[in-house]
């Protein structure tokens, strides 16, 4: 498992090879800027991630020859902002920083939609 994800996910015994965010920690860890009721629903309906998705190496990185955009979330407890900045810089991404949790698409949908729209206009 990636060093960023260590300790953040729990392995579900019923589904070997998969992990999920602990429901009791979900709001604080994954969605701190999302209303509690919404975060509880997100925690209850989350789908486990294959641990291999956090470990598998890519054969080709799209960002090496395609434009990239990034929303760097400065309050993210899953992927530290420094790591996000490093990845965005490496990809030569057009990036913005927002004070948001890992669940920025839920807490700030207009911001995320704006970045997607800019990317779409720039790559037509």
Secondary structure, DSSP 8 states (H G I E B T S, - for coil): --TTTTTTEEE-TTSTTEEEE-HHHHHHHH-TTS-HHHHHHHHHH---EEHHHHH---SS-GGGTS--EEEEETT-SSS-HHHHHHHHHHTT-EEEEES--TTHHHHTHHHHHHHHHHHHHHT-
